[in-house]
């Protein structure tokens, strides 16, 4: 017997040794500031509902409508509820499990299945048996597999929550994009119509001069070409405006056809914010939904590695069963009672090859989740830093375009003064007005690009989700996730986790 115990212990230790836990990934250490930081136009306090800074009550209402009715967000919310239900199911496995049953059967045992005995009948009689039974079992989680499974399900729930928050941020950003596209196309269409009208006047003036021999056919043809080019832009701008309306309709779960028909009252107007709320890179990673979801998936993969290792150990359960089996009219007789009480031990001793393969698969899944987590962190840093850079470039371009438009206004004003004094022709004035409108088109386009870059930067920074129903997870994204040997223990939002993993 001692030899057998020693052999079993050696086999168990061999199984555990062959599935030793791998070390956790090294923590990432991002820079404490952005590559283009240090200017006064960046505030380091993040505003989650950043679209309010655009100063449009209509936009605010559309965002609110989208967050209440959007179908993609409804799907993400349903996935979150499913994950919460599965987490509750996993937690329940740590408690006693049981069921109650009742049945009635008409049965007959074959005589040939019984040992031969003197006087035994050739055929047993048919019987009607009723059964009432209750069974209860409780697995003692000695290896921690059930607890690890529950923690994995909780991590999946938090990942689903952050995915829902990411969808919320994406939906809000899409509404803002569509709104800004609507405003851009509306403003450009208005300017294009004004420019076409100015060029129409210039064409009419040249045609009158041509009739008196004061202008050539080539001059008139050139002006007509400019007018045609301006008018050719208008249908595309009208289509862009309608496309923005259709997009807003889908985001707010409305009929896009009807929305376009009644959307002429929407202007798409928005203020141009002078500053941007951008926390430092580490704080950004703490709030960006895709980073947090990847971290929780990595946590779940660590816990599932613990579940796989726990399967290498014997499973101990306590069981209680009680019931009555007899003719339905005799179920209350003393002889109908049956019960069973006692522990049970099961161990997949001859399945260690398969179980170790499961451990290696779980470790590989954990490595894949760690790689995905690290890639997500680096991608988030790349996108946020690049978005900040793009916003600053767009600001500089918009400023230069506004200066150019102001200079064109000075030129047009001078042309008006000269025309009033008789020193310039109506053609000169029309051309100056057309040049002003062209400069205003360029300024409008650059201003719209600046506002769009501002919106894209907030999305890249992870803003736009609501903190309601927070899991209270406190997490430092620069520390490796806790192992399955640790409790769920997500402590404060700016505190560090311990790192490390132990074999069960």
ABEGO torsion letter per residue (X at the ends): XAAAAAAAAAAAAAAAAAABBBBBBBBBBBBABBAABGBAABBABBBABAAAAAGBAAAAAAAAAAAAABAAAAAAAAAAAAAAAAAAAAAAAABBBBBBBBBBBBBBBBAAABBBBBGBBABBBBBBBBBBBBBBBBBBBAAGAAAAAAAAAAAAAAAAAAAAAAAAAAAAAAAAAAAAAAAAAAAAAAAAAAAAAAAAAAAAAAAAAAAAGABBAAAAAAAAAAAAAAAAAAAAAAAAAAAAAAAAAAAAGBBAAAAAAAAAABAGBBBBBABBBBBBAAAAAAABAAAAAAAAAAAAAAAAAAAAAAAABBBBBBBBBBBBBBBAAAAABAAABBBBBEBBBBBBAAAAAAAAAAAAAAAAAAAAAAAAAAAAAAAAAAAAAAAAAAAAAAAAAAAAAAAAAAAAAAAAAAAAAAAAAGABBAAAAAAAAAAAAAAAAAAAAAAAAAAAAAAAAAAAAGBGBBABGBAGBBBBAABBBBBAABBAGBBBAABBBBBEBBBX
